[in-house]
Amino acid sequence: MSTTMFLDFEKPLEALYEQLEKLKQVGKDGEVDVTDTIHELEEKIKAKRAEIYSNLSGWQKVQLSRHPDRPYTLFYIEQMCTNFVELHGDRNIADDKAIVGGLGEIDGKTYMIIGHQKGNNTKMRQYRNFGMANPEGYRKALRLMKMAERFGFPVITLIDTPGAYPGLEAEERGQAEAIARNLFEMAQLKVPIVCYIIGEGASGGAIGIGLGDRVYMLEYTWYSVISPESCSSILWHSWDFREQAADALKLTADDMFSNKLIDGIVREPVGGAHGNPELMAKILKDHILKALSEIQFSSNEEMIAARIAKYAAMGEYSIQDNIEHKDKKANANTETHYNEAIAQGQEVELYEDGDLSEDD
């Protein structure tokens, strides 16, 4: 347990784990039977973990989504697929290492699997550009999706990025166009698409491979147009208010589901996906297969129409109540202004629309 990283809100667990390690060492080195004590402490750890994770804030879930031990796309592919052939390059500029993709076999059926890859250590994170894709990454993803369409393979995307790479060279090569093109093409792709946010889902970098027939989030992930830190720096000119920003952005899986922006939540093992990656991979695999089995349409045209309608319906609202509220407020202000003018001895004329005209 010495290599386990504990987040700030997990400090009570860290102390308990230290006690557990010491007890195990005592039992190993001495002749004292500490089996019962170890069992009691393990049960205490389970209870404390359940207590901590039962009431996490938005910012705490953001922290969990970034946990360095959290499994990434290639881990899930390795666990879910019996065979996987990675495909490289956008056939134009380069092979972007921040997005991986290829053909994978799950339970005897072939799928096109595409996802962000951050890297498991400092060297690999630099190699993968911390999961921040360049335009060629999104164009590679689109090339693989069009290949899947040609051969009739369903598409699975796994999203985990702090955002599309914001460098000058990325903008020069058409970062915004590459993401917009993916949205345009994914909306019309003639094969089923299921998308999963497995970590961070930041802005266009996430949506660039995130438009699908079904979109799901793992329990301790986030999905938003902006990160809490960036939102805080814009509104308060400091990162110090990132916790308030995280709550205001409504970026958690529960928030997104309640706002009907995703189709469901994939529950993680207690303690998060990083606590039991193998179990999380099994849960994700079962969920993917179930989700794809539920996408049943009589024709590709019907599937595409339903996909487009799904996104067209997002953000619909009525402003009638707001108008009535504003009218009432305006009328109240007019009456107050009228009374004040009369009290000051001013002559007041009311126009037909209720506005005031004052003559001294």
C-alpha positions in Angstrom: 0.0 0.0 0.0 3.0 2.3 0.2 2.6 3.2 -3.5 -1.1 4.0 -3.2 -1.9 7.6 -3.7 -4.6 9.0 -1.5 -6.5 12.2 -2.4 -7.1 14.9 0.2 -10.6 13.7 1.1 -9.3 10.1 1.5 -6.8 10.9 4.3 -8.8 9.0 6.9 -8.4 5.9 4.7 -4.6 6.5 4.5 -4.3 6.3 8.3 -6.3 3.1 8.4 -4.2 1.5 5.7 -1.0 2.4 7.5 -2.4 0.6 10.6 -3.3 -2.4 8.5 0.2 -2.6 7.0 1.8 -2.5 10.4 -0.5 -5.2 11.7 0.3 -7.4 8.8 4.0 -6.9 9.4 3.6 -7.8 13.0 1.8 -11.0 12.1 4.5 -11.8 9.6 7.5 -11.2 11.8 6.1 -12.4 15.2 4.2 -15.3 16.6 1.2 -13.2 17.6 -2.1 -14.1 15.8 -3.5 -10.9 14.6 -6.0 -12.4 12.1 -9.1 -11.2 13.9 -7.7 -7.7 14.4 -6.8 -7.5 10.7 -10.3 -8.6 9.7 -11.8 -6.0 12.0 -9.6 -3.2 10.5 -10.4 -4.3 7.0 -14.2 -4.1 7.8 -13.6 -0.6 9.3 -11.8 0.4 6.1 -14.7 -0.8 3.9 -17.2 1.1 6.1 -15.1 4.3 6.1 -14.6 4.1 2.3 -18.4 3.7 1.8 -19.0 6.6 4.0 -16.6 8.9 2.2 -17.8 7.9 -1.3 -21.5 8.2 -0.5 -21.4 12.0 -0.4 -18.7 13.4 -2.8 -18.8 16.9 -4.1 -18.4 17.9 -7.7 -14.7 18.8 -7.2 -13.9 15.6 -5.4 -15.3 13.6 -8.4 -13.1 15.8 -10.7 -10.2 14.8 -8.6 -11.1 11.1 -8.9 -11.4 11.3 -12.6 -7.8 12.5 -12.7 -6.4 9.9 -10.3 -3.0 8.7 -11.7 -4.0 5.0 -11.1 -7.2 5.3 -13.0 -7.4 2.9 -16.0 -7.2 4.4 -19.5 -8.4 3.3 -22.9 -5.6 0.8 -23.7 -6.1 -1.0 -20.4 -9.8 -1.4 -21.1 -9.1 -2.6 -24.6 -6.6 -5.2 -23.2 -9.1 -6.4 -20.7 -12.2 -6.5 -23.0 -10.8 -7.7 -26.3 -9.4 -11.1 -27.2 -7.8 -9.6 -30.3 -7.0 -6.0 -31.0 -5.2 -4.5 -34.0 -4.2 -0.8 -33.6 -4.5 1.3 -36.7 -2.4 4.5 -37.1 -2.3 7.8 -38.8 -4.7 10.2 -40.5 -3.2 9.7 -44.0 -2.3 13.3 -44.1 -0.1 14.7 -41.3 0.9 12.2 -38.7 -0.2 9.6 -36.2 -1.4 11.4 -33.1 -0.5 9.4 -30.0 -3.2 11.1 -27.8 -5.9 9.1 -29.6 -5.7 5.4 -30.1 -8.0 3.2 -32.2 -8.3 -0.1 -34.0 -10.3 -3.2 -34.5 -11.1 -5.3 -31.5 -12.9 -8.5 -30.9 -15.2 -8.8 -28.0 -17.0 -12.1 -27.4 -16.5 -13.1 -31.0 -17.7 -9.9 -32.6 -15.6 -7.1 -34.2 -15.9 -3.5 -33.1 -14.0 -0.3 -34.0 -12.7 1.0 -30.6 -11.4 4.6 -30.4 -10.3 6.5 -27.3 -8.0 9.0 -25.7 -4.9 7.7 -24.0 -3.1 9.8 -21.4 -0.2 7.6 -20.3 0.7 5.8 -17.1 3.9 7.6 -16.1 5.7 10.9 -16.8 7.4 9.8 -20.0 4.3 8.2 -21.5 2.2 11.2 -20.6 4.5 13.4 -22.6 4.5 10.8 -25.4 0.7 10.9 -25.4 0.6 14.7 -24.9 -1.5 14.1 -21.7 -4.5 12.9 -23.8 -4.8 16.3 -25.6 -5.3 15.4 -29.3 -4.2 17.5 -32.3 -6.3 17.8 -35.5 -4.7 14.7 -36.9 -5.9 12.7 -33.9 -9.5 13.6 -34.7 -9.0 13.0 -38.4 -7.5 9.6 -37.6 -10.6 8.9 -35.5 -12.8 9.9 -38.4 -10.9 7.7 -40.8 -11.4 4.7 -38.5 -15.1 5.5 -38.1 -15.6 5.6 -41.9 -13.7 2.3 -42.2 -16.1 0.8 -39.6 -19.0 2.1 -41.6 -17.7 0.5 -44.7 -17.4 -2.9 -43.1 -20.4 -2.6 -40.8 -18.6 -2.6 -37.5 -20.2 -0.8 -34.5 -18.1 2.1 -33.1 -17.1 2.3 -29.4 -15.4 5.5 -28.1 -13.8 6.0 -24.7 -13.3 9.6 -23.7 -10.7 10.9 -21.3 -9.2 14.2 -22.1 -8.5 17.6 -20.4 -9.3 19.1 -23.8 -8.1 19.3 -27.4 -4.5 20.5 -27.7 -4.6 24.4 -27.7 -1.2 25.0 -29.4 -0.6 27.4 -32.2 0.3 24.6 -34.6 -2.9 22.7 -33.8 -4.9 25.8 -34.7 -2.9 26.3 -37.9 -3.8 22.8 -39.0 -7.5 23.3 -38.3 -8.3 22.1 -34.8 -11.8 23.5 -34.8 -12.6 22.3 -38.3 -11.4 18.7 -37.4 -13.7 18.6 -34.4 -16.7 20.1 -36.3 -16.1 17.7 -39.2 -16.2 14.7 -36.8 -19.6 15.9 -35.3 -21.0 16.3 -38.8 -19.9 12.9 -39.9 -20.7 11.0 -36.7 -24.2 12.4 -36.8 -24.7 10.6 -40.2 -22.6 7.4 -39.6 -24.4 4.3 -40.8 -23.3 2.1 -37.9 -24.2 2.2 -34.2 -22.1 4.4 -32.0 -21.8 4.2 -28.2 -19.6 6.7 -26.2 -18.3 6.4 -22.7 -16.6 9.1 -20.6 -14.1 7.1 -18.6 -12.3 10.0 -17.0 -12.2 13.7 -18.0 -14.7 15.0 -20.6 -13.5 18.5 -21.4 -15.0 20.7 -24.0 -14.5 20.1 -27.8 -11.7 17.6 -27.1 -14.3 15.2 -25.7 -17.2 15.9 -28.0 -14.9 15.4 -31.0 -15.3 11.6 -30.6 -18.4 11.8 -28.3 -21.5 12.1 -30.5 -23.3 8.8 -30.5 -26.6 6.9 -30.3 -25.9 6.3 -26.6 -23.6 8.4 -24.4 -22.7 7.2 -20.9 -20.5 8.4 -18.1 -18.6 6.4 -15.5 -19.7 7.3 -12.0 -16.7 9.4 -11.0 -16.1 11.3 -14.2 -17.0 14.8 -15.5 -18.2 16.3 -18.7 -18.3 20.1 -19.4 -17.4 22.8 -21.8 -14.7 24.0 -19.4 -12.7 22.7 -16.5 -13.4 24.0 -13.0 -9.9 25.6 -12.8 -10.4 27.5 -16.1 -13.9 28.6 -15.1 -12.6 29.8 -11.8 -9.7 31.8 -13.4 -12.2 33.5 -15.8 -14.8 34.4 -13.2 -12.6 35.1 -10.2 -9.1 35.5 -11.8 -7.8 32.7 -9.6 -7.9 28.9 -9.3 -8.9 29.2 -5.7 -12.6 29.0 -6.4 -12.4 25.8 -8.5 -14.6 23.9 -6.0 -17.4 26.5 -6.3 -17.0 26.4 -10.1 -17.3 22.6 -10.1 -20.6 22.8 -8.3 -21.9 25.6 -10.5 -21.0 23.8 -13.8 -23.1 20.8 -13.0 -20.5 18.6 -14.6 -20.9 15.3 -12.7 -22.5 12.2 -14.1 -25.6 12.7 -11.9 -25.9 16.3 -13.0 -25.6 15.4 -16.7 -28.1 12.5 -16.4 -30.6 14.7 -14.6 -30.3 17.3 -17.3 -30.9 14.6 -20.0 -27.5 15.2 -21.6 -26.4 11.6 -21.3 -28.2 8.3 -21.4 -27.0 6.7 -18.2 -24.4 6.2 -15.6 -22.0 3.2 -15.2 -21.5 2.6 -11.5 -17.9 2.1 -10.4 -16.6 -0.2 -7.7 -16.6 1.4 -4.3 -13.5 3.5 -4.1 -13.4 4.3 -7.8 -12.2 2.5 -11.0 -8.6 2.8 -9.9 -9.3 0.7 -6.8 -10.3 -2.3 -8.8 -9.5 -1.8 -12.5 -10.1 -5.4 -13.6 -13.6 -5.3 -12.1 -14.3 -1.9 -13.7 -13.2 -3.3 -17.1 -15.7 -6.2 -16.7 -18.5 -3.9 -15.7 -17.7 -1.6 -18.7 -17.6 -4.6 -21.1 -21.0 -5.9 -20.0 -22.5 -2.4 -20.2 -21.1 -1.8 -23.7 -22.5 -5.1 -25.0 -25.9 -4.4 -23.4 -26.0 -0.9 -24.8 -25.2 -2.0 -28.3 -27.8 -4.7 -28.2 -30.5 -2.1 -27.3 -29.8 0.0 -30.4 -32.3 -1.6 -32.7 -33.6 0.2 -35.8 -35.3 -1.1 -39.0 -32.9 0.9 -41.2 -29.8 3.0 -41.1 -31.9 6.1 -42.0 -34.1 5.5 -39.0 -31.1 5.2 -36.7 -29.5 8.4 -38.1 -32.8 10.3 -37.7 -33.1 9.2 -34.1 -29.5 10.2 -33.4 -30.0 13.7 -34.9 -33.3 14.1 -33.0 -31.6 13.1 -29.8 -29.2 16.0 -30.0 -31.7 18.5 -31.5 -33.9 18.0 -28.4 -31.1 19.0 -26.0 -31.5 22.4 -24.4 -35.1 22.9 -25.2 -37.0 25.1 -22.8 -39.9 27.5 -22.5 -39.5 31.2 -21.8 -43.2 32.0 -21.2 -42.9 31.9 -17.4 -39.8 34.1 -17.6 -41.7 36.6 -19.7 -44.6 36.7 -17.3 -42.2 37.1 -14.3 -40.5 40.0 -16.1 -43.9 41.7 -16.9 -44.9 41.5 -13.2 -41.6 42.9 -12.1 -41.9 45.7 -14.7 -45.4 46.5 -13.5 -44.2 46.6 -9.9 -41.4 49.0 -10.8 -43.8 51.2 -12.8 -46.2 51.5 -9.8 -43.3 52.3 -7.4 -42.0 54.9 -9.8 -45.5 56.4 -10.1 -46.0 56.7 -6.4 -42.6 58.3 -5.9 -43.3 60.8 -8.7 -46.6 61.8 -7.1 -45.0 62.1 -3.7 -42.5 64.6 -5.2 -45.3 66.7 -6.7 -44.5 65.8 -10.3 -47.1 65.6 -13.0 -47.2 62.1 -14.4 -48.7 60.9 -17.7 -49.1 57.2 -18.3 -48.6 56.0 -21.9 -50.7 53.1 -23.2 -47.8 50.6 -22.7 -47.5 51.6 -19.1 -44.3 53.6 -19.3 -44.1 56.9 -17.4 -43.7 60.4 -18.7 -42.8 63.0 -16.1 -43.2 66.8 -16.4 -41.5 68.9 -13.7 
